[in-house]
Amino acid sequence: IEKSYGSMNAYLEQEIELTEDDIIQLKELLLE
């Protein structure tokens, strides 16, 4: 799970311009 999560995180950082708050919200959703 950590590996795929890291890949998704890298994808989000590269492909989508998000604020830190947006990224935090996405991480919280993924952890639920």
mmCIF file of the N, C-alpha and C atoms, coordinates in Angstrom:
data_MODEL
# 
_entry.id   MODEL 
# 
loop_
_atom_site.group_PDB 
_atom_site.id 
_atom_site.type_symbol 
_atom_site.label_atom_id 
_atom_site.label_alt_id 
_atom_site.label_comp_id 
_atom_site.label_asym_id 
_atom_site.label_entity_id 
_atom_site.label_seq_id 
_atom_site.pdbx_PDB_ins_code 
_atom_site.Cartn_x 
_atom_site.Cartn_y 
_atom_site.Cartn_z 
_atom_site.occupancy 
_atom_site.B_iso_or_equiv 
_atom_site.pdbx_formal_charge 
_atom_site.auth_seq_id 
_atom_site.auth_comp_id 
_atom_site.auth_asym_id 
_atom_site.auth_atom_id 
_atom_site.pdbx_PDB_model_num 
ATOM 1  N N  . ILE A 1 1  ? 0.853   -1.200 0.000   1.00 0.00 ? 1  ILE A N  1 
ATOM 2  C CA . ILE A 1 1  ? 0.000   0.000  0.000   1.00 0.00 ? 1  ILE A CA 1 
ATOM 3  C C  . ILE A 1 1  ? 0.888   1.248  0.000   1.00 0.00 ? 1  ILE A C  1 
ATOM 4  N N  . GLU A 1 2  ? 1.937   1.225  0.794   1.00 0.00 ? 2  GLU A N  1 
ATOM 5  C CA . GLU A 1 2  ? 2.825   2.389  0.851   1.00 0.00 ? 2  GLU A CA 1 
ATOM 6  C C  . GLU A 1 2  ? 3.408   2.698  -0.526  1.00 0.00 ? 2  GLU A C  1 
ATOM 7  N N  . LYS A 1 3  ? 3.768   1.641  -1.265  1.00 0.00 ? 3  LYS A N  1 
ATOM 8  C CA . LYS A 1 3  ? 4.405   1.839  -2.565  1.00 0.00 ? 3  LYS A CA 1 
ATOM 9  C C  . LYS A 1 3  ? 3.431   2.500  -3.535  1.00 0.00 ? 3  LYS A C  1 
ATOM 10 N N  . SER A 1 4  ? 2.209   1.963  -3.610  1.00 0.00 ? 4  SER A N  1 
ATOM 11 C CA . SER A 1 4  ? 1.232   2.530  -4.538  1.00 0.00 ? 4  SER A CA 1 
ATOM 12 C C  . SER A 1 4  ? 0.826   3.935  -4.086  1.00 0.00 ? 4  SER A C  1 
ATOM 13 N N  . TYR A 1 5  ? 0.771   4.141  -2.775  1.00 0.00 ? 5  TYR A N  1 
ATOM 14 C CA . TYR A 1 5  ? 0.444   5.462  -2.250  1.00 0.00 ? 5  TYR A CA 1 
ATOM 15 C C  . TYR A 1 5  ? 1.521   6.465  -2.654  1.00 0.00 ? 5  TYR A C  1 
ATOM 16 N N  . GLY A 1 6  ? 2.777   6.065  -2.554  1.00 0.00 ? 6  GLY A N  1 
ATOM 17 C CA . GLY A 1 6  ? 3.866   6.945  -2.948  1.00 0.00 ? 6  GLY A CA 1 
ATOM 18 C C  . GLY A 1 6  ? 3.807   7.277  -4.429  1.00 0.00 ? 6  GLY A C  1 
ATOM 19 N N  . SER A 1 7  ? 3.452   6.278  -5.232  1.00 0.00 ? 7  SER A N  1 
ATOM 20 C CA . SER A 1 7  ? 3.342   6.499  -6.672  1.00 0.00 ? 7  SER A CA 1 
ATOM 21 C C  . SER A 1 7  ? 2.214   7.474  -6.973  1.00 0.00 ? 7  SER A C  1 
ATOM 22 N N  . MET A 1 8  ? 1.092   7.307  -6.274  1.00 0.00 ? 8  MET A N  1 
ATOM 23 C CA . MET A 1 8  ? -0.045  8.203  -6.490  1.00 0.00 ? 8  MET A CA 1 
ATOM 24 C C  . MET A 1 8  ? 0.331   9.616  -6.065  1.00 0.00 ? 8  MET A C  1 
ATOM 25 N N  . ASN A 1 9  ? 1.032   9.729  -4.935  1.00 0.00 ? 9  ASN A N  1 
ATOM 26 C CA . ASN A 1 9  ? 1.443   11.035 -4.451  1.00 0.00 ? 9  ASN A CA 1 
ATOM 27 C C  . ASN A 1 9  ? 2.345   11.724 -5.472  1.00 0.00 ? 9  ASN A C  1 
ATOM 28 N N  . ALA A 1 10 ? 3.287   10.974 -6.021  1.00 0.00 ? 10 ALA A N  1 
ATOM 29 C CA . ALA A 1 10 ? 4.188   11.531 -7.032  1.00 0.00 ? 10 ALA A CA 1 
ATOM 30 C C  . ALA A 1 10 ? 3.402   11.941 -8.273  1.00 0.00 ? 10 ALA A C  1 
ATOM 31 N N  . TYR A 1 11 ? 2.424   11.118 -8.643  1.00 0.00 ? 11 TYR A N  1 
ATOM 32 C CA . TYR A 1 11 ? 1.592   11.428 -9.811  1.00 0.00 ? 11 TYR A CA 1 
ATOM 33 C C  . TYR A 1 11 ? 0.833   12.727 -9.585  1.00 0.00 ? 11 TYR A C  1 
ATOM 34 N N  . LEU A 1 12 ? 0.241   12.854 -8.399  1.00 0.00 ? 12 LEU A N  1 
ATOM 35 C CA . LEU A 1 12 ? -0.533  14.060 -8.106  1.00 0.00 ? 12 LEU A CA 1 
ATOM 36 C C  . LEU A 1 12 ? 0.369   15.292 -8.150  1.00 0.00 ? 12 LEU A C  1 
ATOM 37 N N  . GLU A 1 13 ? 1.569   15.173 -7.589  1.00 0.00 ? 13 GLU A N  1 
ATOM 38 C CA . GLU A 1 13 ? 2.473   16.322 -7.554  1.00 0.00 ? 13 GLU A CA 1 
ATOM 39 C C  . GLU A 1 13 ? 2.907   16.720 -8.961  1.00 0.00 ? 13 GLU A C  1 
ATOM 40 N N  . GLN A 1 14 ? 3.077   15.728 -9.848  1.00 0.00 ? 14 GLN A N  1 
ATOM 41 C CA . GLN A 1 14 ? 3.564   16.022 -11.191 1.00 0.00 ? 14 GLN A CA 1 
ATOM 42 C C  . GLN A 1 14 ? 2.447   16.497 -12.114 1.00 0.00 ? 14 GLN A C  1 
ATOM 43 N N  . GLU A 1 15 ? 1.293   15.848 -12.035 1.00 0.00 ? 15 GLU A N  1 
ATOM 44 C CA . GLU A 1 15 ? 0.253   16.061 -13.036 1.00 0.00 ? 15 GLU A CA 1 
ATOM 45 C C  . GLU A 1 15 ? -0.762  17.135 -12.649 1.00 0.00 ? 15 GLU A C  1 
ATOM 46 N N  . ILE A 1 16 ? -0.907  17.388 -11.349 1.00 0.00 ? 16 ILE A N  1 
ATOM 47 C CA . ILE A 1 16 ? -1.962  18.302 -10.912 1.00 0.00 ? 16 ILE A CA 1 
ATOM 48 C C  . ILE A 1 16 ? -1.372  19.358 -9.981  1.00 0.00 ? 16 ILE A C  1 
ATOM 49 N N  . GLU A 1 17 ? -1.690  20.610 -10.251 1.00 0.00 ? 17 GLU A N  1 
ATOM 50 C CA . GLU A 1 17 ? -1.231  21.678 -9.369  1.00 0.00 ? 17 GLU A CA 1 
ATOM 51 C C  . GLU A 1 17 ? -2.214  21.809 -8.215  1.00 0.00 ? 17 GLU A C  1 
ATOM 52 N N  . LEU A 1 18 ? -1.771  21.393 -7.035  1.00 0.00 ? 18 LEU A N  1 
ATOM 53 C CA . LEU A 1 18 ? -2.637  21.446 -5.861  1.00 0.00 ? 18 LEU A CA 1 
ATOM 54 C C  . LEU A 1 18 ? -1.970  22.268 -4.766  1.00 0.00 ? 18 LEU A C  1 
ATOM 55 N N  . THR A 1 19 ? -2.793  22.867 -3.931  1.00 0.00 ? 19 THR A N  1 
ATOM 56 C CA . THR A 1 19 ? -2.250  23.532 -2.760  1.00 0.00 ? 19 THR A CA 1 
ATOM 57 C C  . THR A 1 19 ? -1.955  22.468 -1.710  1.00 0.00 ? 19 THR A C  1 
ATOM 58 N N  . GLU A 1 20 ? -1.172  22.824 -0.692  1.00 0.00 ? 20 GLU A N  1 
ATOM 59 C CA . GLU A 1 20 ? -0.859  21.845 0.353   1.00 0.00 ? 20 GLU A CA 1 
ATOM 60 C C  . GLU A 1 20 ? -2.130  21.366 1.036   1.00 0.00 ? 20 GLU A C  1 
ATOM 61 N N  . ASP A 1 21 ? -3.090  22.262 1.225   1.00 0.00 ? 21 ASP A N  1 
ATOM 62 C CA . ASP A 1 21 ? -4.350  21.875 1.864   1.00 0.00 ? 21 ASP A CA 1 
ATOM 63 C C  . ASP A 1 21 ? -5.082  20.830 1.032   1.00 0.00 ? 21 ASP A C  1 
ATOM 64 N N  . ASP A 1 22 ? -5.077  21.007 -0.281  1.00 0.00 ? 22 ASP A N  1 
ATOM 65 C CA . ASP A 1 22 ? -5.730  20.029 -1.161  1.00 0.00 ? 22 ASP A CA 1 
ATOM 66 C C  . ASP A 1 22 ? -5.062  18.663 -1.026  1.00 0.00 ? 22 ASP A C  1 
ATOM 67 N N  . ILE A 1 23 ? -3.728  18.653 -0.994  1.00 0.00 ? 23 ILE A N  1 
ATOM 68 C CA . ILE A 1 23 ? -2.990  17.394 -0.893  1.00 0.00 ? 23 ILE A CA 1 
ATOM 69 C C  . ILE A 1 23 ? -3.278  16.725 0.449   1.00 0.00 ? 23 ILE A C  1 
ATOM 70 N N  . ILE A 1 24 ? -3.321  17.522 1.521   1.00 0.00 ? 24 ILE A N  1 
ATOM 71 C CA . ILE A 1 24 ? -3.624  16.967 2.840   1.00 0.00 ? 24 ILE A CA 1 
ATOM 72 C C  . ILE A 1 24 ? -5.004  16.328 2.837   1.00 0.00 ? 24 ILE A C  1 
ATOM 73 N N  . GLN A 1 25 ? -5.973  16.991 2.229   1.00 0.00 ? 25 GLN A N  1 
ATOM 74 C CA . GLN A 1 25 ? -7.331  16.452 2.181   1.00 0.00 ? 25 GLN A CA 1 
ATOM 75 C C  . GLN A 1 25 ? -7.361  15.139 1.405   1.00 0.00 ? 25 GLN A C  1 
ATOM 76 N N  . LEU A 1 26 ? -6.637  15.074 0.291   1.00 0.00 ? 26 LEU A N  1 
ATOM 77 C CA . LEU A 1 26 ? -6.595  13.845 -0.501  1.00 0.00 ? 26 LEU A CA 1 
ATOM 78 C C  . LEU A 1 26 ? -5.958  12.717 0.298   1.00 0.00 ? 26 LEU A C  1 
ATOM 79 N N  . LYS A 1 27 ? -4.878  13.020 1.016   1.00 0.00 ? 27 LYS A N  1 
ATOM 80 C CA . LYS A 1 27 ? -4.208  11.994 1.814   1.00 0.00 ? 27 LYS A CA 1 
ATOM 81 C C  . LYS A 1 27 ? -5.148  11.467 2.887   1.00 0.00 ? 27 LYS A C  1 
ATOM 82 N N  . GLU A 1 28 ? -5.915  12.367 3.517   1.00 0.00 ? 28 GLU A N  1 
ATOM 83 C CA . GLU A 1 28 ? -6.855  11.932 4.549   1.00 0.00 ? 28 GLU A CA 1 
ATOM 84 C C  . GLU A 1 28 ? -7.916  11.017 3.956   1.00 0.00 ? 28 GLU A C  1 
ATOM 85 N N  . LEU A 1 29 ? -8.378  11.331 2.747   1.00 0.00 ? 29 LEU A N  1 
ATOM 86 C CA . LEU A 1 29 ? -9.379  10.483 2.091   1.00 0.00 ? 29 LEU A CA 1 
ATOM 87 C C  . LEU A 1 29 ? -8.801  9.104  1.786   1.00 0.00 ? 29 LEU A C  1 
ATOM 88 N N  . LEU A 1 30 ? -7.543  9.072  1.352   1.00 0.00 ? 30 LEU A N  1 
ATOM 89 C CA . LEU A 1 30 ? -6.922  7.792  1.007   1.00 0.00 ? 30 LEU A CA 1 
ATOM 90 C C  . LEU A 1 30 ? -6.709  6.936  2.249   1.00 0.00 ? 30 LEU A C  1 
ATOM 91 N N  . LEU A 1 31 ? -6.515  7.581  3.395   1.00 0.00 ? 31 LEU A N  1 
ATOM 92 C CA . LEU A 1 31 ? -6.239  6.831  4.621   1.00 0.00 ? 31 LEU A CA 1 
ATOM 93 C C  . LEU A 1 31 ? -7.515  6.318  5.277   1.00 0.00 ? 31 LEU A C  1 
ATOM 94 N N  . GLU A 1 32 ? -8.677  6.830  4.850   1.00 0.00 ? 32 GLU A N  1 
ATOM 95 C CA . GLU A 1 32 ? -9.927  6.383  5.475   1.00 0.00 ? 32 GLU A CA 1 
ATOM 96 C C  . GLU A 1 32 ? -10.260 4.951  5.086   1.00 0.00 ? 32 GLU A C  1 
# 
